[in-house]
Amino acid sequence: MNINSCTPSRFLRQTRRRNTGFIAACLCHQVILLLVILVMRKRLQLAVALFQEAGKVLEHAPCVLIQPLWTYLFQFGLVILAIAMLVLCAGFSKSPMSPRNDHS
């Protein structure tokens, strides 16, 4: 069917027919989601309380967030130091020599 030969009313009917299944699926999804939220209400209240408690802890000790950063930077420094030591040891070592044949 050519799109230019389609009248607006026919186009709307076809679009409505195509979208009916999509609308029904969305409605079912929303109903199931609402039921899950209603059943899990107590657990959601517990999760909200845990987030509120975590917020209180961060108000009193904001430096707790910096500790993992310091640990990461320390480990990164150790890796860089180990690489530098490896490069220095390889650089100052004698260059490999071919084995001499002293038996002849």
C-alpha positions, -999 to 999 in steps of 0.1 A, spaced: 0 0 0 13 34 -9 14 59 19 1 87 -3 -30 67 -11 -39 62 25 -65 86 40 -60 101 74 -89 82 90 -77 49 75 -42 56 88 -55 63 123 -76 31 123 -45 10 113 -23 28 138 -49 22 165 -50 -15 156 -13 -19 157 -9 -1 190 -36 -20 209 -13 -49 217 14 -26 228 -10 -7 251 -23 -39 266 13 -51 273 22 -18 289 -10 -20 311 -2 -55 322 34 -45 330 22 -15 351 -3 -37 370 23 -63 378 48 -36 389 21 -20 412 14 -53 428 51 -60 434 55 -26 450 25 -32 472 37 -66 483 73 -54 489 63 -22 507 78 -33 540 112 -42 524 111 -9 505 106 10 538 136 -9 552 157 1 522 147 37 526 156 36 563 190 21 555 197 49 530 186 75 556 210 60 582 238 60 557 232 96 550 234 104 587 267 85 589 281 105 560 270 138 576 291 130 607 321 113 590 324 126 554 361 115 552 349 79 551 344 85 513 380 95 509 395 63 524 391 41 493 406 68 472 437 69 494 440 31 492 437 31 454 464 58 451 487 40 475 484 7 454 488 26 422 520 42 436 533 8 445 527 -5 410 545 25 395 574 20 419 576 -17 410 576 -9 373 603 18 378 625 -6 398 621 -32 370 631 -7 343 661 5 364 673 -30 371 670 -40 334 687 -8 324 717 -11 347 723 -48 341 750 -59 318 739 -64 283 735 -101 274 766 -116 258 768 -145 235 784 -175 253 821 -179 246 834 -212 235 865 -215 258 871 -252 251 887 -247 217 
